[in-house]
Amino acid sequence: MNRIRDLDALRGLLLVMMTLTHLPTVWQGTLVQPLGYVSAAEGFVLLSAFLAGQVCVRLARNGPPGAATAWSWGRVRQLYLIHLVLLLMAYTLVAWIVERYDRPAARNLLGHYFEDPLQAVAQSVFLIYRPPLLDILPLYILLVAITPAVLALARRAGWARVLAGSAVIWLAAQFGLRSALHGALDPPIALNLMGSFDLFAWQLLWVGGLWFGTAGLPMLKARPERMQALLRAAAVLATLMLVYRHLAGPHGWMDLTTRLFWLDKWSLSPLRILNIAAITGTLMLVGPAIASRLRALLRPFEILGRASLWVFTAHLASLLLLLCVVGSDDRLLDGATGLATLAAGFAALFVAAALQRAYRSRTVPSPGS
């Protein structure tokens, strides 16, 4: 139970970091990669994969045949419905505000829609066009969709082969697999309109999380002496990366070309993979002790994490609307307006958590919800 509460608190903290980063205020950079070369997005995807793996293992053991696959596809349908609702909101209410009040921040978000509305709607419904800030949800949908196939392949071929194959795809992504396929297939949409996240790279984080939730964590627990050694090494590495991040800055001591290979977020570059692994190990080592001492302070994060999907949806919906607060000068908000924007953004998260709690009190909880 304590471990579940800790994971809820971690999810809530990631959602808070994501919200502060995305809201259009002058403080939006305050929590950008504070722990190293890792953002809230990496943590959210990895944690979601880990929990999905644990849910699928539990259903495979205790549920009827196909229960894990049914859960995965049920999750995909749920996420896709949320995706459609957010698109509808963006293409109607937000687009109307943009046209009526000249809001360049929101217009830039939906540039392709304003250029070709019919094509943009059709392409976004099929997860091809992915507007900025709304592109992580299509990524999440696709990653959940591949989960049954990944787990089935792991059962037949073993996790070692699955992880090796995933790593090969990730490595190819570092050398331009996505761009090469786009050029070869020549789809009727520019690559920059298909979302910032490179699926070929980010699948490694998802597959790694599934492995950790199904086989990795039990394997480490079976060898506690090896587990402790790995976690201590991870803590040392995470500390070094933290120091490097704050001494060298968010881009490191690198020129642009080198930085894009080693530290690029969208292609999940090598140092980011290393950093997220090190932070994960560090949290396993010291996280429970810290959480037990700060339980009261972590309570608000637990509330948000327990309703993470509702809160995440509210975050995106409120963000679409709050971007419309930015005036025609396209300047980030500060002063009283900026503070009010922050208050509204975070209030939306807790309202969503309260609504989720009220909804669940009237329904039977489902596995992994």
N, C-alpha and C positions, 0 to 999 in steps of 0.2 A: 504493500500500500504506500509506504513512504517513497519508494522508487517511482511509483506512478505519479505521486504528487510532485516529485522533483521534475519529472518529464513535463508535467503540465506547466510548472513554473518556467521551465526552459522555453517551452513553446510560447508562453505568454510574453517572456522577455524578448524573444525573436520578433514577435508581432509588434511590440512597442518600438523596437529598434527600426523595423521596417516602416512603421508609420511616421516616426520622426524624420527618417531619411526622405520619405516621399512627399510629405506635406510641403507646399510651396512657401516656406518661410526662410528667413535668413539663418535660422538655426538648423536647417535640414542636414548640414554636414557634421553635426555634433557627434553622432554615433556611427559615422561611416567607418567601418572596419576598425573599431577601437581595440580589438584583441589581436590584430595582425592582418594578414592579407586574406581575410575571410569576411563576407558580408552576411546579413541575416538570411539572404536567399539560400546560400549553401547550407546553413544550419537547418533551415526549414525543410529543404528537400531531403537532406540526410535523415533527419529525425522522422519525417513522414514515411520514408522508405523503411526505416528500422521498425516503426510501429506497424506498418503494413505487413512486414515479414512476420512479426510476432502474432498478429491477428490470423494470418493465413496458416501458420503452424498450428495454432490452437484450433482453428476450424477443421483443418485436415485431420487432426487427432480425435476431436470430440464431436464433430459435426457429420452430417450425411455426406456421401460421395459428391464431389463437385461443390461443396459449400464454400471453399476458399475462392474458387473461380467465380461463383455467383456473387460473393461479396465484392470482388474486384470490379466486376462489370456493373454491379449496383452503384459502386462508388464512381465509376466513370459516368454513368447516367446522371448521377447527382451533380457532379462537377460540370458536366456539359450543360445541364439546365441552368446552373448559376452563370456559366459563360454566356448563354443566350440572353439571360435577363440583364446582365451587365451591358452587353452589346445593344440591346433594345434601349436601355437607359442612355447610353452614349449617343446613339443615332437619332434619338428623339429629343429628350429634355435638354441634354448637354448641347447638342447641335443647335437647338433653338436659341439657347442662351448665347452661344457663340455668335450666331448671326445677328441677333438683336442688339447685343451689348458690346460686340467687338472684344472678344477675349482671346488674345493670341496664344496664351499658354495652352488652353484647351483646344484651340484650332490646330496647333502644331501636333497635338496628340492624335487628331483625327484627320490629318492632312489628306490621306488617300481617299477617305470617305467624301470629303468636300470636292475633290477632283472628279471622282467617279462613284457616286453613291451606290448604284446597282451592283457594280462589280465588287465594290468593297464589302457590301452586305453578303453577297454570295460567297466570296472568298473567306470572309471571317467565319461564316457558319460552318465551313468545311475546314476550319483551323489553318487556313493558308495565310490570310492576312491577319497579322497580330499586332494591333496598335501598341505603342510604347505604354508601359505600366500595366497593360492588360495582357501582356505576352507570357507572364509566368503561369497563368491558369491553363492555357493550351498546353504548355510544357508539362504541367502537372497531370493533365488529362492523358496525354500520350504516355507518360511514364507509368501511370497506374494501369493503362491499357495493356502494356507489355508485361505486366507482372505475372499473369498466369503462364505465359509462354516461358518467361525466365525461370520460374519455379519448376515448371514441368521439365525444362531442359536440364536444370540442376539435378533433379531426381534421376534422370536417365544418364547424363554424362558426368555428373559430379560438379561441385562448385568450383574446383580448380580450373576446369576447362571453361566454364561460364565466365569466371573472372578474367581469365586470360583473353578470351574473345572480346569481352567488354573493354579491356585495356588496349587491345589492338585497335578497336574502333576509335577509342579516345585518342590514341596516338595519331591515327590518321586525321582526326579532326584538328589536331594541332598544326598539321601541315596542309590544311585547306580542303578537307574532304567536302565540307558543305558547299563551298564556293565552286568546287570542281563539278559536283553533281548538279548544282544550279545551272552552270554553264552548259553542261552536256544535255540536260533535259529542256533547258530554255523555257521555263514556265512563263505565263503571261503576267508576271508580277516581279518587281525588283526584289533582290535579296534583302535589302534593308527594311522592306515592308513585312518580312516574314518573321519578325521578332528578333530580339537581341540574343536570346539564349540559343546556343548551338546544341541541338538535341543529341548529336553524335558524341559530343563531349560530356554533357550532363547526365547521359545514361550511365556513365561509370559511377557517379555519385549515388544514383538510385540503385543500381545493381549491388554496389558495395554495401549500401544500407540494408537491402534485402538479405544479403549474405550474413551481415552482422546480426540481424534480427532473427534469423532462422538457424544458422550454424556457427557463426563466428563467436558470438558471446558465450554459448555453451562450451565451445572448444576452449576458449580462454579460461573459463571457470574451472574446467577439468584439470588445468595445469596452473594452480594459483601462484606458484613461484615464478613461472614464466610470465604470467599476467602482470604481476607486480613489477618485474623488471621492465616490461614493455611500457607500462604506464609511467614509470619514473623517467624513462628515456623520452617519452612523449612530453612530459612536463618540462624537461630541460629544453627540448626543441621548441615547444610553444613559447617558452620564456625568451629564447633567442630570437624567434620570429617577432614577438611582441616588441622587443627592444629595437630590432632592425626596422620594423614598421614605423616607430615613432622617431627614430633618429634619421632615417632615410626619407621619410615622408610616404604618402600613399602610392607613389610610383617607384620607390626604390632608387638606388644609385644606378640608373640605367637610362640609355637613350630610348627614344620612342620605339624603334624597331625591336630592340632587345626586350623592352618592357612588355610589348604585346605578346611575345612568346612565353615569357616566364610568369607574368602577373595578370594577364588579361582575364577579366571576370567572365565574359560571355563565352569564351572557349574553355573555361575552367582550366587554366594553365597549370603547369607542374607545381610551382610553389604554392598555389592555392590548394591543390590536392594534399600536399605535404602538410600545410598549415591546418586544414580542417581535421586531418587525421590526428595531428598533435594535440589540438584543442579538445577533440573527442576523448583522447586518452587522459588528458589532464582533468577533464570534468569527471571522468570515471574515478580518478584517483582522489580528488579533493572535493568534488561537487557535493556528495552526500553530507560530509562534515560541515561544509559551509551552509548548505540548505538547512540543516538541523539547527544551526545557530541563528539563522536569519528567517526562520519560518514565518514570523509575523509580518516581516517586510515583504516576503515573497507572496503573501496571500493574494494581493491584487493580480499578480502575474498568473497565479494558479487559476483564478477565476477566468481570465482570458484564455489561458491554454486549454482549459476543460471544454471550452466552446470554440475551439480554434477555427473550424470551418466557417461558422457563422461570423466570427470576429473578422476573419480574413475577407469574407465577402463584404461586410460592412466597411472595412478599410478601403477596399477598391471603390465601392459605391460612393462613399463620402469623399474620397479623393477626387473622383470625377467632378463632383459638385464644387468642392473647395478650390479646384483649379480655376473655376469660373470667377472666383473672387479676385484673382490677379487682374489688374487693370490693363488698359491698352498699352501702357508703357512696358508691360511684361517684366516688371521688377518683382523680386521676391518680397514677400510681405514681412514687415517688421512692426515694432511698436505695439499699440493696442490691437490693431488689425491682425498682426501676426500672432499675438497671444490668443486672440479670440479664435483664430483658425486652428491653433494647436488644441485649444480647449474643445472645439467642435469635433476635431478629428478623433481625439481620445475619448470624448463622450460617446461617439458613435460605437466605439469598440465595446464599452461597458453596457451600453443599451442593447447591443447585439447579444452579449453574454447573458444579460437578464432575460431577454426574449427566448434564447435557447433553453435556459433553465426552466422557464415557465412552460415551454413547449414539451420538454422531456418529462416534466412532472405529470403531464396529461397523456403520455404515450408510453408504450413499452420500449425500453432502450434496446437498440440493436448492436450486435458485436462490432467493435471498432468505431462506433460513432463518436 
